[in-house]
Amino acid sequence: MTVSRRGFLAGTAALTFAGSAAFAQDALEKITKGGTIRIAIPTDYPPYGFSGLDLQPQGLDIDMAKLVADKLGAKLELVPVTSANRIPYLQTGQVELVISTLGKNEERMKVIDFTHAYAPFFQAVYAPKTMKIESFDDLAGKSIAVAKGAMEEQELAKEGPASMQFRRYEDQAAATAAFVAGQTDVIATSVSNATLMMQHNQNIGAEYKLLIKDSPCFMGISKGQEPLLEKVNAIILAAKEDGTITALSEKWLGHAAKPEDLPL
């Protein structure tokens, strides 16, 4: 069957409009009446969302999705997304909520709303457990693996002593390989990359040492859904107060996030 370009575009526009119109109704009311909430989650970005040995989604974002669904008294439907389509899924009504390492910026705030921050996303210094590093001063004379042009080096240069020795590699993978091979004393990288590194190379005994920069994760909600936004914000606040968010951060990131580190 052949479909003309004009017909295809018209059909796509109609579907988009239908999806948006359907989602214009009160999302919280829809969840309450239908008994199900659809939440977009990552499955290729550990430790926030990935497939386990049983091929089932797991990670910090998945645990948060389960918490939200449980507190809303709804059945959870997990919808795997990518960085490129997670916001369009909201806009077309395919999900009611996005929990997928979503950062908040002005451009995104024009098209969707954001909840309070629920999890940290950070760049940090990692080194073997046997190496004593308790402050940036302890990096004096240490060789540090970084990816060329990465913000880790730029931020670390502001905090650390002048005697740090940056070893620059083409990308994160190369910097990680160099550190794992023992070519540098420490590595400065993102929590997601570090988690994979430590999972696949447990023999090196690496651990989190120092925070370089924190860039929290937020949940995304479609514009005009204030009742659901308020409800989810209340769930996040309660999870901060009772220690749930701190425990999940420690479990998945190896770094216990403090409630005051996550902005409202």
SEKEFI-827373 format. One line per 3 residues: their letters; for each residue x, y, z of C-alpha. Coordinates in nm, 2 decimals. Example, Ala and Ser with C-alpha at 12.3 -4.5 7.8 and 13.67 -1.06 7.14 Angstrom:
AS> 1.23/-0.45/0.78  1.37/-0.11/0.71
//
This chain:
MTV> 0.00/0.00/0.00  0.14/0.34/-0.10  0.07/0.65/0.11
SRR> 0.14/1.00/-0.03  0.36/1.24/0.16  0.06/1.48/0.20
GFL> -0.16/1.20/0.33  0.10/1.08/0.56  0.16/1.42/0.71
AGT> -0.21/1.48/0.74  -0.25/1.15/0.92  0.04/1.22/1.15
AAL> -0.11/1.56/1.24  -0.44/1.41/1.31  -0.29/1.15/1.54
TFA> -0.09/1.41/1.72  -0.39/1.63/1.77  -0.60/1.34/1.88
GSA> -0.33/1.24/2.13  -0.30/1.59/2.27  -0.68/1.63/2.29
AFA> -0.72/1.31/2.47  -0.45/1.41/2.72  -0.61/1.75/2.78
QDA> -0.85/1.59/3.02  -0.75/1.58/3.39  -0.46/1.33/3.41
LEK> -0.50/1.26/3.78  -0.87/1.19/3.74  -0.80/0.96/3.45
ITK> -0.54/0.77/3.66  -0.78/0.74/3.95  -1.08/0.62/3.74
GGT> -0.87/0.39/3.52  -0.65/0.26/3.79  -0.34/0.27/3.58
IRI> -0.06/0.52/3.54  0.18/0.51/3.24  0.53/0.63/3.32
AIP> 0.81/0.68/3.07  1.14/0.53/3.20  1.49/0.47/3.05
TDY> 1.62/0.12/2.99  1.96/0.20/2.85  2.10/0.44/3.11
PPY> 2.23/0.26/3.43  2.20/0.30/3.72  1.88/0.50/3.66
GFS> 1.72/0.26/3.42  1.84/-0.06/3.25  1.74/-0.42/3.19
GLD> 1.85/-0.67/3.45  1.95/-1.03/3.41  1.58/-1.12/3.40
LQP> 1.54/-0.86/3.12  1.31/-0.66/3.35  1.36/-0.28/3.39
QGL> 1.54/-0.18/3.71  1.72/0.12/3.85  1.66/0.43/4.05
DID> 1.41/0.58/3.80  1.22/0.25/3.80  1.20/0.24/4.18
MAK> 1.07/0.60/4.18  0.81/0.50/3.92  0.70/0.22/4.15
LVA> 0.68/0.45/4.45  0.47/0.71/4.26  0.23/0.44/4.13
DKL> 0.20/0.28/4.48  0.12/0.61/4.65  -0.14/0.69/4.38
GAK> -0.30/0.35/4.43  -0.26/0.28/4.06  -0.12/-0.01/3.85
LEL> 0.21/0.08/3.69  0.27/0.06/3.32  0.63/0.12/3.24
VPV> 0.69/0.27/2.89  1.06/0.26/2.77  1.17/0.58/2.61
TSA> 1.49/0.74/2.47  1.62/1.09/2.54  1.48/1.20/2.21
NRI> 1.12/1.08/2.25  1.05/1.11/2.62  0.91/1.47/2.60
PYL> 0.70/1.39/2.28  0.55/1.10/2.46  0.41/1.34/2.72
QTG> 0.29/1.59/2.46  0.10/1.32/2.27  -0.06/1.16/2.58
QVE> 0.12/0.83/2.55  0.23/0.87/2.92  0.12/1.07/3.22
LVI> 0.46/1.11/3.37  0.83/1.09/3.26  1.09/0.97/3.51
STL> 1.40/0.94/3.29  1.70/1.14/3.42  1.53/1.45/3.30
GKN> 1.72/1.78/3.36  1.53/2.10/3.39  1.61/2.40/3.16
EER> 1.43/2.70/3.02  1.37/2.55/2.68  1.20/2.24/2.83
MKV> 1.00/2.45/3.07  0.83/2.61/2.78  0.67/2.28/2.67
IDF> 0.63/2.07/2.99  0.61/2.12/3.37  0.86/1.98/3.62
THA> 0.81/1.83/3.96  1.05/1.88/4.25  1.39/1.72/4.20
YAP> 1.38/1.35/4.31  1.74/1.23/4.25  2.09/1.36/4.20
FFQ> 2.28/1.34/3.88  2.64/1.43/3.93  3.00/1.43/3.82
AVY> 3.25/1.30/4.07  3.60/1.18/4.15  3.64/0.80/4.18
APK> 3.94/0.61/4.30  4.04/0.28/4.47  3.90/0.23/4.82
TMK> 4.26/0.20/4.94  4.34/0.55/4.83  4.27/0.82/5.09
IES> 4.09/1.11/4.93  3.87/1.31/5.16  3.91/1.66/5.02
FDD> 4.02/1.83/4.69  4.36/1.90/4.85  4.42/1.52/4.86
LAG> 4.43/1.53/4.48  4.76/1.71/4.49  5.01/1.54/4.26
KSI> 4.75/1.28/4.15  4.70/1.19/3.79  4.33/1.22/3.68
AVA> 4.17/1.06/3.38  3.92/1.29/3.20  3.76/1.30/2.86
KGA> 3.88/1.58/2.64  3.67/1.89/2.67  3.45/1.74/2.94
MEE> 3.31/1.96/3.21  3.46/1.74/3.48  3.81/1.89/3.41
QEL> 3.68/2.24/3.40  3.49/2.22/3.73  3.76/2.02/3.90
AKE> 4.03/2.28/3.80  3.83/2.54/4.00  3.84/2.33/4.32
GPA> 4.16/2.13/4.32  4.53/2.21/4.37  4.74/2.33/4.08
SMQ> 4.96/2.02/4.11  4.68/1.79/3.98  4.79/1.61/3.66
FRR> 4.50/1.58/3.41  4.54/1.30/3.16  4.31/1.38/2.87
YED> 4.16/1.10/2.65  3.94/1.11/2.34  3.62/1.02/2.52
QAA> 3.47/0.88/2.84  3.53/0.52/2.73  3.90/0.58/2.67
ATA> 3.94/0.77/3.00  3.77/0.48/3.18  3.98/0.22/3.01
AFV> 4.30/0.41/3.11  4.19/0.43/3.48  4.09/0.07/3.49
AGQ> 4.43/-0.03/3.34  4.60/0.16/3.62  4.74/0.44/3.40
TDV> 4.60/0.71/3.63  4.54/0.74/4.00  4.18/0.86/3.98
IAT> 3.90/0.93/3.73  3.66/1.23/3.71  3.34/1.12/3.54
SVS> 2.96/1.11/3.56  2.78/0.88/3.80  2.63/0.68/3.52
NAT> 2.96/0.60/3.36  3.12/0.53/3.70  2.85/0.29/3.79
LMM> 2.90/0.08/3.47  3.28/0.09/3.53  3.25/-0.04/3.88
QHN> 3.00/-0.31/3.79  3.22/-0.44/3.51  3.55/-0.40/3.69
QNI> 3.49/-0.50/4.05  3.85/-0.61/4.09  3.98/-0.25/4.09
GAE> 3.78/-0.17/4.40  3.68/0.19/4.29  3.45/0.40/4.49
YKL> 3.29/0.75/4.50  3.53/1.00/4.66  3.44/1.37/4.59
LIK> 3.15/1.55/4.43  3.24/1.78/4.14  2.90/1.91/4.03
DSP> 2.54/1.81/4.10  2.27/1.84/3.83  1.95/1.69/3.98
CFM> 1.68/1.49/3.79  1.32/1.60/3.77  1.00/1.43/3.67
GIS> 0.82/1.57/3.37  0.44/1.63/3.35  0.24/1.77/3.06
KGQ> 0.13/2.13/3.08  -0.20/2.20/3.24  -0.20/1.91/3.48
EPL> -0.17/2.09/3.81  -0.37/1.83/4.02  -0.13/1.55/3.92
LEK> 0.17/1.78/3.96  0.07/1.87/4.31  0.01/1.51/4.40
VNA> 0.34/1.39/4.27  0.52/1.68/4.44  0.37/1.57/4.77
IIL> 0.49/1.22/4.71  0.84/1.34/4.64  0.84/1.56/4.95
AAK> 0.73/1.28/5.17  0.99/1.05/5.02  1.26/1.31/5.11
EDG> 1.13/1.35/5.47  1.11/0.97/5.54  1.45/0.89/5.40
TIT> 1.33/0.70/5.10  1.51/0.92/4.84  1.83/0.91/5.04
ALS> 1.81/0.53/5.06  1.75/0.50/4.68  2.04/0.73/4.61
EKW> 2.27/0.52/4.83  2.14/0.20/4.67  2.18/0.29/4.31
LGH> 2.44/0.57/4.30  2.66/0.49/4.60  2.61/0.84/4.72
AAK> 2.35/0.93/4.98  2.17/1.24/4.85  2.06/1.49/5.12
PED> 1.71/1.64/5.08  1.85/1.99/5.08  2.06/1.90/4.77
LPL> 1.74/1.84/4.57  1.57/2.17/4.48  1.20/2.23/4.49
//
